Amino acid sequence: MNTMPQWSFLTNHAKVLLHVSLIPENTGLEIAHAVGITERATRKVIADLNAAGYLDREKLGRRNRYNVDIQRPVDRIQDRDITVGRLLDLLWAPDAVEMAGVTSQPSIG
């Protein structure tokens, strides 16, 4: 029997960041459903990511659009800085994009 582990390599913060980088206009509820957490938890994660400078929230009428700062450092491994953009490049592999339910890879500009 193949069972899923009760833990994940990616935190909810990473999953939300990946999702909004792929679909920046999704609502908090849509993000929550896609990531598999509550809407309240999603809003807390977005607030954390915003406060830490990983994303900005732009108001579009009654909705938000999230802009991810791909130049922001995430971590340092040996002598290399890992930026949000490099991390997202790894996660934007075809399987990751398919799992997020997106039909095309976003362009970074």
N, C-alpha and C positions, 0 to 999 in steps of 0.2 A: 504494500500500500504506500502511495506517495503522498505524504502530508506536508503541508506548508509550515515553515518555522513560525514561531510566535514572535519573532523579532525581524528587523530589517536592517540592511547595511545603510540604507538612506534614511535620514531623519525626516520627520514631517516638514521641517524647514526646507530641506533639499528638494523634497517632492513638490512642495508649493512653488518654490523658486523655478524648478524645471517647468512646471505646468504654466505659470504665468509668462515664462519666456517663450513658450510655444503658442499660447493663446492669451495674449495680454488683456483682452476685453472681457474675459469671463467674469461672472459675478462671484461673490463669495460662496454662494450656494453651489454654483457649477464647479468651482474649484474644489469645494469640500467633497462633492460626489465623485469627482475624478480621482482625487487623492485618497479617499476613503476615511475621512475624518469628519467631525462635526463642523457646521458652519461657524460656530463660536470659536472652535480651535483654529480654524482657518483664519478668521479675523485676527486672532492673537498672533499667529505666525506672521501674517502680513504686517501687522504693527511692529513686530520684532525686526523683520527684515527691513522695513522702512526706517526704523530708528537706528539700525546699524549701517544704513547707507547702501544696502544691497539692491534696493529698488525704490523708485519714486511712484507716487500715486498721482495721476492726472485726472481731474474731473471732466467727464464728458456728459453733460446733462445730469441725469440721475445715476449714471454708471461711472465706473472707474476704468482707467487704462493703466496698466502697470508697466513701467519702463525699468528694465534690469540694467544695472551698471556692470557691464561685462569686464571692465578694466579693474574692478575692485578685487584686491587680493583676498583669497579664501584661506590659504595656508602656505606654509613653506616646507618643502621636502628637500633635504640636503641643501644644495645651493640654488634651488629653483623656486621661484614664486609661482604659485598656482592661482590664477585669476578665475573669476566667475566664468568668463568666456571660455577658458580652457576646460573647466569642469563641464560646462554645458556642451562643448564640442564632444566630449567623451560620452555624455548621456544622450546626445542627439543621434547616436548610432541608429540605423534603421529599426532595430528592435525596440529601442526606447521610444522612438517617435510613434511606432505602431501601437505600443502599449498605452500611450497618452491619447490615442484616438485621433491623431492628426494625420491628414493625408499628404502634407508636404512640409518640408523642413523650412523653418523661418529664415529670413535673411537678416544678418546682423549689419547694422549700418551706423 
